Amino acid sequence: MTRYALIAALVACLGLGGAASYLWHRNATLRAENDALSIRVNGCSARIQNIIKDMRSDNEIDAIPDDGLRDVPSGWLLPSP
């Protein structure tokens, strides 16, 4: 009788060990996926910030009246000697 109890306990321990191992690896996989998604979200956030910055810059240029575009400094393209 005790032999069967020991075998049942051993099988239960092996089953629990297998389940724990599966959950450990599943947790590692989910953490890696979470890190990858965080990186993608941060990339999207950076792109949005760049788009907003570009829109602000475009709006500043668009706000200049057409007559103001003729007032260009003489050395704007070439560096000063």
C-alpha positions in Angstrom: 0.0 0.0 0.0 2.8 2.4 0.9 4.5 1.5 -2.4 1.5 2.8 -4.4 1.3 5.9 -2.3 5.0 6.6 -3.0 4.5 6.0 -6.7 1.4 8.3 -6.8 3.4 11.0 -4.9 6.3 10.6 -7.4 3.9 10.9 -10.4 2.3 13.9 -8.8 5.6 15.6 -8.2 6.7 14.9 -11.8 3.5 16.3 -13.1 3.7 19.4 -10.9 7.4 19.9 -12.0 6.4 19.6 -15.6 3.6 22.1 -15.1 5.9 24.5 -13.3 8.5 24.2 -16.1 5.9 24.9 -18.7 4.6 28.0 -16.8 8.2 29.2 -16.3 8.9 29.0 -20.1 5.6 30.5 -20.9 6.3 33.4 -18.6 9.7 34.0 -20.3 8.0 34.0 -23.7 5.4 36.5 -22.6 8.0 38.7 -21.1 9.9 38.7 -24.4 6.7 39.5 -26.3 6.0 42.3 -23.8 9.4 43.8 -24.3 9.1 43.7 -28.0 5.7 45.4 -27.9 7.0 48.0 -25.5 9.8 48.8 -28.0 7.3 49.0 -30.9 5.1 51.4 -28.8 8.1 53.6 -28.0 9.0 53.7 -31.6 5.4 54.8 -32.5 5.5 57.4 -29.8 8.8 58.8 -31.2 7.4 58.9 -34.7 4.3 60.8 -33.5 6.6 63.3 -31.7 8.6 63.8 -34.9 5.4 64.3 -36.9 4.1 66.9 -34.4 7.5 68.7 -34.4 7.4 68.7 -38.2 3.9 70.1 -38.3 4.9 72.9 -35.9 7.8 73.7 -38.0 5.7 73.7 -41.2 3.1 75.9 -39.5 5.8 78.4 -38.5 7.0 78.6 -42.1 3.4 78.8 -43.4 2.8 81.7 -41.1 5.4 83.9 -42.7 3.7 86.3 -45.2 4.8 85.9 -48.8 6.6 89.3 -48.7 8.6 88.1 -45.7 10.1 85.3 -47.8 12.0 87.8 -49.8 14.0 89.0 -46.8 16.7 86.4 -47.0 20.1 87.1 -45.3 23.0 87.3 -47.8 25.0 84.4 -46.4 22.1 82.0 -45.7 23.4 79.3 -48.0 27.2 79.8 -47.8 29.0 80.1 -44.5 30.6 83.4 -43.7 34.3 83.6 -44.6 
